[in-house]
Amino acid sequence: MRKWLLGGLGLLLVLCGGGVAAITWVLNRSAVNTIGKVNFDRALKIPPLAESAVDGQGRRVFELKAQAGESDLGHGATRTWGYNGSYLGPTLRAKRGEQLVVNIHNGLGEPTTVHWHGMHLPAQADGGPHRPIAAGGGMFQAAWKLDQPAATLWYHPHPSERTEAQVYRGLAGMFIVDDPATDSAQLPHEYGVDDVPVIVQDKVFDGSQLSMSDRFGSDIGVLGDELLVNGTPGPYLDVQTERVRLRLLNGSTARVYNFTLEGGRQFAMVGSDGGLLARPYMTDHLRLSVGERAEIVVELKPGEHLALRSERPLPDFDFGNRKFQGGEDSFDVLQLRAAPTLRKSPELPAALVDTPRLDPKQAAAKRDFTFSGRDINGDGMDMDRVDAVVVKNTTEVWNVENGHDTPHSFHIHDVQFQVLSIDGAAPPEPLGGWKDTLFLEPHRKFSVIARFADYADPTTAYMFHCHVLRHEDEGMMGQFVVVEKKGDKPRLQHG
């Protein structure tokens, strides 16, 4: 309740200047609720698949340009940023085993980077704040071998202290990894038809322009009162098949979502951040914090209209979180419109993929991290400080605690991890797969395990941080370096 008490004290100081009215407004104001109020009058935009070419070395080459433009987000011409366009970016798609090259061009008026969220790759290609791409025409080439299971990943900027603003303006996109060995042919798989990206973001508008003004008292950044899906306001999706696979991405900068279907209908969760689950998990709700992804399969009846919603994501949290962190807010997200006649879809398989379990007994190190305020273990971000030195091809257990009242979203670069326990108990089934981002509920302890394989570079760090982007920008971030062998020392370089 710290943030609530401090806010209340601040209000009491201005009692003689209308403070009583302000307190009354804070205590009585309603949560945001757009359920039943969205017209669903625009067809959902489907991000195009990025074009690529195979070069003389057999590498698949993509071109991305960060640029400014204007977009229709439901309020006229809005100034936005995007990759290869005015808002968001194309979906990059590649197969496991391919050598990839992405040439990143910066057409913006400030430095940026591109981070490959959830990707296993060398530190120099990771796109953290150590390798900024210069404003006004700077270029960076990221190159790596794609070697991880089929999954829904994403990319976004990660510059020092400017990540929130750049993502909020529109810089983000999906990356789909294909790998038949860790996918299922029985799942819907035709991109844009029955296999659909769903990038959910909240916005505040000041007239026709995006605003980053906070809702009163928020400790986590911008909490918008309108939603966009793939940059589309009030979206609907025409569905031609009995089942549709939705690749959900919480692409917001601060908000937590609790996805449901109209009428409480169940759906199948089939994948999390790093790939498919061992089996479909039937549920009627799914909470995703900032940066998390999930793949769900929805079954439809001919001719029906069915709304995807987000309903009260923090109903059991304290008053401050419910009131000021969006915990009581609810939204209509996307309407699914089934055709009068639907094409047959395969039945969901009883089993999806095997997930080899990492053994904590084999861990080379155990580390403890406590998130509190804007610090991790009492320290804010320092680009010249290495918080952990990890030896290549070893497994580690990280114990991560949220030490205060505010929710956080924990992300580790380069690796996918497995959740071992929450407050000492086994994690629920939706957290049984590969993860790279984890919702940290207040005053709870999480234990995760990861293997840091393949890449060592003493000169460039990977990041771990809160993925609430304002928290990240304000210093809730640390860094680790992977070295070849025990005893090697990091030698950080910037630029």
C-alpha positions as CSV (number, residue, x, y, z in Angstrom):
1,M,0.0,0.0,0.0
2,R,3.1,2.3,0.0
3,K,2.1,4.0,-3.2
4,W,-1.4,4.6,-2.1
5,L,-0.3,6.0,1.3
6,L,2.2,8.4,-0.3
7,G,-0.4,9.5,-2.9
8,G,-2.9,10.0,-0.1
9,L,-0.5,12.1,1.9
10,G,0.2,14.2,-1.2
11,L,-3.5,14.9,-1.6
12,L,-3.9,15.8,2.0
13,L,-1.4,18.5,1.6
14,V,-3.7,20.3,-0.8
15,L,-6.9,20.0,1.1
16,C,-7.4,23.8,1.2
17,G,-7.1,23.9,-2.6
18,G,-9.7,21.4,-3.6
19,G,-8.0,18.4,-2.1
20,V,-11.2,17.0,-0.6
21,A,-12.8,16.9,-4.0
22,A,-9.7,15.2,-5.4
23,I,-9.7,12.5,-2.7
24,T,-13.4,11.9,-3.3
25,W,-12.8,11.5,-7.1
26,V,-9.9,9.1,-6.5
27,L,-11.9,6.9,-4.1
28,N,-15.1,6.9,-6.1
29,R,-13.9,7.0,-9.8
30,S,-15.0,4.0,-11.8
31,A,-12.6,1.5,-13.5
32,V,-12.3,1.6,-17.2
33,N,-14.9,-0.7,-18.8
34,T,-15.5,-0.9,-22.5
35,I,-17.3,-4.2,-22.5
36,G,-20.4,-3.9,-24.7
37,K,-19.4,-0.4,-25.8
38,V,-17.0,-1.2,-28.7
39,N,-18.6,-1.1,-32.2
40,F,-16.2,-3.7,-33.8
41,D,-16.5,-1.8,-37.1
42,R,-13.0,-2.3,-38.6
43,A,-11.5,-5.4,-40.0
44,L,-8.5,-6.6,-38.1
45,K,-5.2,-5.6,-39.8
46,I,-2.9,-8.6,-40.3
47,P,0.8,-7.6,-40.2
48,P,2.3,-8.7,-43.5
49,L,5.0,-11.3,-43.6
50,A,8.3,-9.7,-44.0
51,E,10.0,-10.1,-47.3
52,S,13.4,-11.8,-47.3
53,A,16.1,-13.0,-49.7
54,V,18.7,-15.7,-49.5
55,D,22.2,-14.3,-50.1
56,G,25.3,-15.9,-51.6
57,Q,26.2,-17.4,-48.3
58,G,22.8,-19.1,-47.9
59,R,21.7,-16.7,-45.2
60,R,18.1,-15.5,-45.1
61,V,18.3,-11.7,-45.1
62,F,15.6,-9.3,-43.8
63,E,15.5,-5.5,-44.0
64,L,14.0,-3.4,-41.2
65,K,13.7,0.4,-41.1
66,A,12.5,2.3,-38.0
67,Q,10.6,5.3,-39.3
68,A,8.1,8.0,-38.5
69,G,4.7,8.3,-40.2
70,E,1.0,8.8,-39.7
71,S,-1.6,6.2,-38.9
72,D,-5.4,6.1,-38.6
73,L,-5.9,4.7,-35.1
74,G,-9.5,5.9,-34.9
75,H,-8.8,9.6,-34.2
76,G,-7.8,10.9,-37.5
77,A,-4.1,11.3,-38.6
78,T,-1.9,10.3,-35.7
79,R,1.8,10.7,-35.6
80,T,3.3,7.2,-35.1
81,W,6.5,5.2,-35.5
82,G,6.8,1.8,-37.2
83,Y,9.1,-0.6,-39.0
84,N,8.9,-0.6,-42.8
85,G,5.7,1.4,-42.3
86,S,3.9,3.9,-40.1
87,Y,2.9,1.7,-37.2
88,L,4.2,-1.7,-35.8
89,G,6.2,-3.9,-38.2
90,P,5.9,-6.9,-40.4
91,T,6.0,-10.4,-39.0
92,L,9.4,-12.0,-39.5
93,R,9.2,-15.8,-40.0
94,A,12.0,-18.2,-40.4
95,K,12.8,-21.9,-39.9
96,R,14.9,-23.5,-37.2
97,G,18.4,-24.1,-38.6
98,E,18.5,-21.1,-40.9
99,Q,21.3,-18.5,-40.7
100,L,19.6,-15.1,-40.4
101,V,20.7,-11.6,-41.1
102,V,18.6,-8.6,-40.3
103,N,19.8,-5.2,-41.5
104,I,18.3,-2.6,-39.3
105,H,18.2,1.0,-40.5
106,N,17.3,3.9,-38.2
107,G,15.3,6.6,-39.9
108,L,14.3,8.3,-36.6
109,G,15.6,11.4,-35.0
110,E,17.0,9.6,-32.0
111,P,19.0,6.5,-31.4
112,T,17.3,3.1,-31.1
113,T,18.0,-0.6,-31.1
114,V,16.0,-3.7,-32.0
115,H,15.8,-6.4,-29.3
116,W,14.7,-9.9,-30.3
117,H,12.5,-10.8,-27.3
118,G,12.7,-14.5,-26.5
119,M,15.4,-15.2,-29.1
120,H,18.5,-17.3,-28.3
121,L,21.3,-15.5,-30.1
122,P,24.8,-13.9,-29.6
123,A,24.9,-11.0,-27.2
124,Q,26.1,-8.6,-29.9
125,A,23.0,-9.4,-32.0
126,D,20.6,-9.2,-29.0
127,G,19.8,-5.5,-29.4
128,G,20.3,-4.3,-25.8
129,P,21.3,-0.7,-24.9
130,H,25.0,-1.3,-25.4
131,R,24.8,-1.1,-29.2
132,P,22.7,2.0,-30.1
133,I,21.9,2.6,-33.8
134,A,22.6,6.2,-34.5
135,A,19.8,8.6,-35.4
136,G,19.1,9.8,-38.9
137,G,20.4,6.9,-41.0
138,G,22.5,4.7,-38.7
139,M,22.6,1.0,-39.5
140,F,23.2,-2.3,-37.6
141,Q,23.4,-5.8,-38.8
142,A,22.2,-8.6,-36.5
143,A,23.3,-12.1,-37.6
144,W,22.7,-15.5,-35.9
145,K,21.7,-19.1,-36.5
146,L,18.0,-19.7,-35.5
147,D,18.1,-22.7,-33.2
148,Q,15.1,-23.0,-30.9
149,P,11.7,-24.6,-30.8
150,A,8.7,-23.3,-32.8
151,A,7.4,-20.3,-30.9
152,T,5.8,-16.8,-31.0
153,L,8.5,-14.3,-30.3
154,W,8.6,-10.5,-30.9
155,Y,10.9,-7.6,-31.5
156,H,11.0,-4.1,-30.1
157,P,13.4,-1.3,-29.3
158,H,15.6,-1.4,-26.2
159,P,17.5,1.9,-26.0
160,S,18.7,3.3,-22.8
161,E,15.9,5.1,-20.9
162,R,13.7,5.4,-24.1
163,T,12.2,2.0,-24.5
164,E,8.7,3.0,-23.1
165,A,8.3,6.0,-25.5
166,Q,9.5,4.1,-28.6
167,V,7.4,1.1,-28.0
168,Y,4.4,3.2,-27.2
169,R,4.7,5.2,-30.4
170,G,4.5,1.9,-32.4
171,L,7.8,0.1,-32.7
172,A,7.1,-3.6,-32.3
173,G,6.4,-6.7,-34.3
174,M,6.2,-10.5,-34.2
175,F,8.7,-13.1,-35.0
176,I,7.4,-16.6,-35.7
177,V,9.9,-19.5,-35.4
178,D,8.9,-22.6,-37.4
179,D,10.2,-26.1,-36.5
180,P,8.1,-29.1,-37.4
181,A,9.8,-31.2,-34.7
182,T,8.4,-28.9,-32.0
183,D,5.1,-27.9,-33.6
184,S,1.9,-29.8,-34.3
185,A,0.4,-30.2,-37.8
186,Q,-3.0,-30.6,-36.2
187,L,-3.0,-27.0,-34.9
188,P,-4.3,-24.2,-37.2
189,H,-1.4,-22.9,-39.2
190,E,-2.4,-20.8,-42.2
191,Y,-1.1,-17.3,-41.4
192,G,-3.7,-14.6,-41.3
193,V,-6.5,-17.1,-41.9
194,D,-6.7,-19.5,-39.0
195,D,-3.4,-18.6,-37.4
196,V,-3.5,-15.0,-36.5
197,P,-1.2,-12.5,-34.7
198,V,-3.0,-10.5,-32.0
199,I,-0.9,-7.7,-30.7
200,V,-2.8,-6.0,-27.9
201,Q,-1.9,-2.4,-26.8
202,D,-3.6,0.3,-24.8
203,K,-3.4,4.0,-25.6
204,V,-4.4,7.4,-24.4
205,F,-5.3,10.0,-27.0
206,D,-5.1,13.8,-26.7
207,G,-7.2,14.8,-29.6
208,S,-5.8,13.0,-32.6
209,Q,-2.4,12.4,-31.0
210,L,-1.0,9.7,-28.7
211,S,-0.5,10.9,-25.1
212,M,1.8,9.5,-22.5
213,S,0.1,11.2,-19.6
214,D,-0.4,8.8,-16.7
215,R,-3.7,8.0,-15.1
216,F,-3.8,9.6,-11.7
217,G,-1.6,7.8,-9.2
218,S,-0.3,5.0,-11.5
219,D,3.1,3.6,-10.4
220,I,3.7,1.7,-13.6
221,G,3.3,4.2,-16.5
222,V,0.7,4.8,-19.1
223,L,-2.6,3.0,-18.7
224,G,-4.7,3.7,-21.7
225,D,-8.5,3.8,-21.9
226,E,-8.6,2.5,-25.5
227,L,-7.3,-0.7,-27.0
228,L,-5.7,-1.3,-30.4
229,V,-5.1,-4.8,-31.9
230,N,-2.5,-4.9,-34.6
231,G,-3.0,-1.1,-34.6
232,T,-6.7,-1.6,-35.3
233,P,-9.4,0.1,-33.1
234,G,-12.6,-1.8,-32.6
235,P,-11.4,-4.8,-34.6
236,Y,-13.3,-7.8,-35.9
237,L,-11.9,-11.0,-37.6
238,D,-13.8,-12.9,-40.1
239,V,-13.3,-16.6,-39.4
240,Q,-13.8,-19.3,-42.0
241,T,-12.7,-22.4,-40.0
242,E,-14.0,-24.3,-37.0
243,R,-11.0,-23.4,-35.0
244,V,-8.7,-20.4,-35.0
245,R,-5.3,-20.1,-33.4
246,L,-4.7,-16.7,-31.8
247,R,-1.1,-15.7,-31.1
248,L,-1.6,-13.3,-28.2
249,L,1.1,-10.7,-27.4
250,N,0.8,-8.2,-24.6
251,G,2.5,-5.4,-26.4
252,S,1.5,-2.7,-24.0
253,T,4.1,-0.8,-21.9
254,A,2.5,-1.3,-18.5
255,R,-1.0,-3.0,-18.5
256,V,-1.8,-6.5,-17.5
257,Y,-4.5,-8.4,-19.3
258,N,-6.8,-11.2,-18.3
259,F,-8.1,-12.7,-21.6
260,T,-11.6,-14.3,-21.6
261,L,-14.2,-15.1,-24.1
262,E,-17.7,-13.8,-24.1
263,G,-20.1,-15.8,-22.0
264,G,-17.2,-17.5,-20.1
265,R,-16.6,-20.0,-22.9
266,Q,-13.5,-22.1,-22.5
267,F,-10.6,-22.1,-25.0
268,A,-7.4,-24.1,-25.3
269,M,-4.1,-22.6,-24.4
270,V,-1.5,-24.5,-26.5
271,G,1.6,-22.4,-26.2
272,S,3.5,-20.0,-24.0
273,D,6.5,-17.6,-24.6
274,G,9.0,-20.2,-25.8
275,G,6.8,-22.7,-27.6
276,L,4.0,-25.2,-27.3
277,L,2.9,-26.8,-24.0
278,A,3.0,-30.5,-23.4
279,R,-0.7,-30.7,-24.0
280,P,-3.6,-28.3,-24.5
281,Y,-4.8,-26.6,-21.3
282,M,-8.5,-25.8,-21.2
283,T,-9.4,-22.6,-19.4
284,D,-11.8,-19.7,-19.4
285,H,-9.2,-17.0,-18.6
286,L,-5.5,-16.3,-19.2
287,R,-3.5,-13.5,-17.6
288,L,-0.6,-12.0,-19.6
289,S,1.8,-9.4,-18.2
290,V,3.8,-7.0,-20.3
291,G,5.8,-8.9,-22.9
292,E,4.3,-12.3,-22.4
293,R,2.8,-14.3,-25.2
294,A,0.4,-17.2,-25.4
295,E,-1.1,-19.3,-28.2
296,I,-4.7,-20.2,-27.8
297,V,-7.2,-22.1,-30.0
298,V,-10.8,-21.0,-30.0
299,E,-13.6,-23.2,-31.4
300,L,-16.5,-21.4,-33.1
301,K,-20.0,-22.2,-34.2
302,P,-21.3,-21.3,-37.7
303,G,-22.6,-17.7,-37.9
304,E,-21.8,-16.7,-34.3
305,H,-20.1,-13.5,-33.2
306,L,-17.8,-14.1,-30.2
307,A,-15.9,-11.3,-28.3
308,L,-12.4,-11.8,-26.9
309,R,-12.2,-9.7,-23.8
310,S,-9.9,-8.7,-20.9
311,E,-11.6,-8.7,-17.6
312,R,-10.3,-7.4,-14.2
313,P,-6.8,-8.7,-14.3
314,L,-6.0,-8.1,-10.6
315,P,-9.3,-8.8,-8.7
316,D,-7.6,-10.2,-5.6
317,F,-4.9,-7.6,-5.3
318,D,-4.9,-4.8,-2.8
319,F,-6.8,-1.5,-3.2
320,G,-3.9,0.4,-4.7
321,N,-3.3,-2.2,-7.4
322,R,-6.9,-2.5,-8.3
323,K,-7.5,1.2,-8.4
324,F,-4.2,2.6,-9.8
325,Q,-2.5,-0.3,-11.7
326,G,-5.5,-1.2,-13.9
327,G,-6.5,-4.1,-11.8
328,E,-10.3,-3.5,-12.1
329,D,-10.2,-2.4,-15.8
330,S,-12.1,-4.5,-18.4
331,F,-12.1,-4.2,-22.2
332,D,-13.6,-5.6,-25.3
333,V,-10.6,-6.7,-27.4
334,L,-11.6,-8.4,-30.6
335,Q,-14.7,-9.8,-32.2
336,L,-14.5,-13.2,-33.9
337,R,-17.2,-13.4,-36.7
338,A,-17.8,-17.0,-37.8
339,A,-18.9,-17.5,-41.4
340,P,-22.3,-19.2,-41.9
341,T,-20.5,-22.3,-43.0
342,L,-17.1,-23.2,-41.5
343,R,-14.4,-25.4,-43.0
344,K,-13.5,-28.4,-40.9
345,S,-10.5,-28.1,-38.6
346,P,-8.6,-31.1,-37.1
347,E,-9.4,-32.0,-33.6
348,L,-6.9,-30.8,-31.0
349,P,-4.3,-33.4,-30.2
350,A,-4.2,-34.8,-26.7
351,A,-0.5,-34.2,-26.6
352,L,1.6,-31.5,-28.2
353,V,5.3,-31.5,-27.6
354,D,7.7,-32.9,-25.0
355,T,9.4,-30.4,-22.8
356,P,12.7,-31.8,-21.5
357,R,13.0,-30.7,-17.9
358,L,16.1,-29.0,-16.6
359,D,17.5,-30.5,-13.4
360,P,18.2,-28.1,-10.5
361,K,20.6,-30.6,-9.1
362,Q,22.8,-29.9,-12.1
363,A,22.8,-26.1,-11.5
364,A,26.3,-24.6,-11.5
365,A,25.0,-21.6,-9.6
366,K,22.0,-20.2,-7.7
367,R,21.3,-16.5,-7.7
368,D,18.8,-14.4,-5.7
369,F,17.2,-11.2,-7.1
370,T,14.8,-9.0,-5.3
371,F,12.8,-6.4,-7.2
372,S,11.7,-3.4,-5.2
373,G,11.1,0.3,-6.0
374,R,13.1,0.7,-9.2
375,D,16.0,-1.4,-8.1
376,I,17.1,-5.0,-8.2
377,N,19.0,-6.1,-5.1
378,G,19.1,-2.5,-4.1
379,D,20.9,-1.3,-7.3
380,G,19.7,0.6,-10.2
381,M,20.9,0.0,-13.7
382,D,24.6,0.7,-14.4
383,M,25.9,0.1,-17.9
384,D,29.4,-0.5,-16.5
385,R,28.5,-3.0,-13.7
386,V,28.2,-6.7,-14.4
387,D,25.6,-8.2,-12.0
388,A,26.3,-11.9,-12.9
389,V,29.1,-13.8,-14.7
390,V,27.7,-17.0,-16.2
391,V,29.8,-19.8,-17.7
392,K,28.8,-21.0,-21.1
393,N,26.9,-24.3,-21.3
394,T,25.9,-24.3,-17.7
395,T,22.6,-24.4,-16.0
396,E,21.6,-21.9,-13.3
397,V,18.7,-21.4,-10.8
398,W,17.5,-17.8,-10.3
399,N,15.3,-17.1,-7.3
400,V,13.4,-13.9,-8.1
401,E,11.3,-12.1,-5.5
402,N,8.9,-9.2,-5.8
403,G,9.7,-7.4,-2.6
404,H,7.0,-4.8,-2.6
405,D,3.4,-3.9,-3.5
406,T,3.8,-3.1,-7.2
407,P,3.4,-5.8,-9.9
408,H,6.4,-6.4,-12.2
409,S,7.1,-8.5,-15.3
410,F,10.5,-10.3,-15.2
411,H,12.4,-10.9,-18.5
412,I,15.7,-12.6,-19.1
413,H,17.4,-12.0,-22.5
414,D,18.9,-14.9,-24.6
415,V,17.3,-17.8,-22.7
416,Q,14.0,-19.6,-22.3
417,F,13.6,-20.7,-18.7
418,Q,11.3,-23.1,-16.8
419,V,9.4,-22.1,-13.6
420,L,10.4,-24.5,-10.8
421,S,8.2,-23.1,-8.0
422,I,6.1,-20.2,-6.7
423,D,6.5,-19.6,-3.0
424,G,7.9,-23.1,-2.8
425,A,4.9,-24.8,-4.5
426,A,4.8,-26.3,-8.0
427,P,3.7,-23.8,-10.7
428,P,0.3,-24.1,-12.4
429,E,0.0,-25.9,-15.7
430,P,0.1,-22.8,-17.9
431,L,3.6,-22.1,-16.6
432,G,4.8,-25.6,-17.4
433,G,6.4,-24.7,-20.7
434,W,9.2,-22.5,-21.8
435,K,9.1,-18.9,-20.6
436,D,11.2,-15.8,-21.1
437,T,8.9,-13.4,-19.3
438,L,7.1,-13.9,-16.0
439,F,4.5,-11.9,-14.1
440,L,5.8,-11.1,-10.6
441,E,2.9,-10.8,-8.2
442,P,3.7,-8.6,-5.2
443,H,5.5,-10.2,-2.3
444,R,5.9,-13.6,-3.9
445,K,9.0,-15.6,-4.7
446,F,9.6,-17.4,-8.0
447,S,12.3,-19.9,-8.8
448,V,13.3,-20.4,-12.4
449,I,15.9,-22.5,-14.2
450,A,17.7,-21.9,-17.5
451,R,20.6,-23.2,-19.5
452,F,23.0,-20.6,-20.9
453,A,24.3,-22.5,-24.0
454,D,26.2,-21.8,-27.2
455,Y,27.3,-18.2,-26.9
456,A,30.0,-16.5,-24.8
457,D,31.2,-12.9,-25.2
458,P,33.0,-11.1,-22.4
459,T,32.6,-7.7,-24.2
460,T,28.7,-7.5,-24.4
461,A,26.1,-8.1,-21.7
462,Y,22.7,-9.5,-21.9
463,M,20.0,-7.9,-19.8
464,F,17.5,-9.0,-17.2
465,H,14.9,-6.6,-16.1
466,C,11.3,-5.6,-15.3
467,H,9.4,-5.5,-18.6
468,V,7.1,-2.8,-17.3
469,L,8.8,-0.4,-19.6
470,R,8.8,2.7,-17.4
471,H,10.3,0.6,-14.6
472,E,13.0,-0.6,-17.0
473,D,13.8,2.9,-18.2
474,E,14.0,4.2,-14.6
475,G,16.7,1.6,-13.7
476,M,15.0,-1.7,-12.8
477,M,17.4,-3.6,-14.9
478,G,20.6,-5.6,-14.5
479,Q,23.0,-7.3,-16.8
480,F,24.9,-10.6,-17.1
481,V,27.9,-11.7,-19.2
482,V,28.4,-15.2,-20.5
483,V,32.1,-16.3,-20.5
484,E,33.8,-19.4,-22.0
485,K,35.1,-20.9,-18.7
486,K,35.1,-20.3,-15.0
487,G,37.5,-17.5,-14.0
488,D,37.2,-15.5,-17.2
489,K,36.5,-11.8,-16.6
490,P,34.1,-9.6,-18.5
491,R,35.5,-6.7,-20.5
492,L,32.4,-4.6,-21.3
493,Q,32.4,-2.4,-24.4
494,H,29.8,0.1,-25.5
495,G,28.8,1.7,-28.9
